[in-house]
Amino acid sequence: MTTTPQHQATALANPNIALVKYWGKRDEALILPWTGSLSLTLDAAPTTTTVRLSDGPDDVVSLGGQPLDGTARARVTRFIDLVRTIAGRDDRVVVDSHNEIPTGAGLASSASGFAALALAASTAFGLELDRRGLSRLARRGSGSASRSIFDGLAVWHSGHDDESSFAEAVPAPPGLELGMVLTVLDARAKSVSSRDGMRRTVDTSPYYPAWVERTPIELEEMLAAIARADFTAVGTIAERNAMRMHATMLGAEPPVRYWGPASVELLDLVANLRGDGLECYATMDAGPNVKILCRADTVDELASRILEAQPDIGVIPARAGRGARLITSEPGGSAGEQTTEGAR
């Protein structure tokens, strides 16, 4: 449904880190995954994006104050084309986006980026979207962005078409307060994009069918562990699922390997810390940077222990955070946060 365009909107969204991973599409155009996934939206390192309708001859897209070009720009303009089609309008736009996390390094910048873009663009064009609709829209930019629409834990249902593939919130019960420490071992954009890595894994890894068969079982196990506030089970499943995802990549032709020696050192450190009584679990996405799940009240201790062992790396302490929300929704308007529901 479309209402009067707001003409300009600014949205903020946080990255989410999958505890049960999304890896591989069965429909590239609609970004439909082979399996469902589950993630934790963080309270750190957001993306802030402003979309302004323009009467200029072309879209203008910038990230961090620098114009985007090539594939990165095309990905944004294709998404804006989709919003234009849904809204029934042909306005050009000016998109200005800023990440507080390294872009393209496997630290979920595309999740926060397209969640913020989906909310800002849909609001600027006057679309009335509830959270499910916004999740479906964000998915068309980046699959994982569908989950950053929501606070805290979220499950993305794989579905079978555009309507049925969306994320929704998973309430965390009392006693399951989650935290995470992101380590930044290498902030550079990875040489193999997530999209290319997924495609190669799906097309060539003999282990991928086993991943598709097993992941839904692990997702159900994860949901059950969350429901009973069993942090040990949540962490165990998350770490195991991440290692299995990377195993499918190593079976691709040629192998897709995102981790390096520093990643392995961090994985060993996590195991040692756990053995010393600081319960924490490692997970990794398409990049060398290790994320470490812990209880919310041990985040600071964990960050300190990591820096004691590896003083030259970057760390980002985080806890469960809010989903995408509006900062402003009209030209020259005063700042005033709104939730996605407030932006309907």
Secondary structure, 3 states (H helix, E strand, C coil): CECCCCCEEEEEECCEEEEECCCCEEECCCCEECCCEEEEEECCCCEEEEEEEECCCCCEEEECCEECCHHHHHHHHHHHHHHHHHHCCCCEEEEEEEECCCCCCCCCHHHHHHHHHHHHHHHHCCECCCHHHHHHHHHCCCHHHHCCCCCCEEEECCCCCCCCCCEEECCCCCCCCEEEEEEECCCCCCCCCHHHHHHHHHHHCCCHHHHHHHHHHHHHHHHHHHHCCCHHHHHHHHHHHHHHHHHHHHCCCCCCCCCCHHHHHHHHHHHHHHHCCCCEEEEECCCCCEEEEEEHHHHHHHHHHHHHHCCCCEEEEEEECCCCEEEECCCCCCCCCEECHHHC
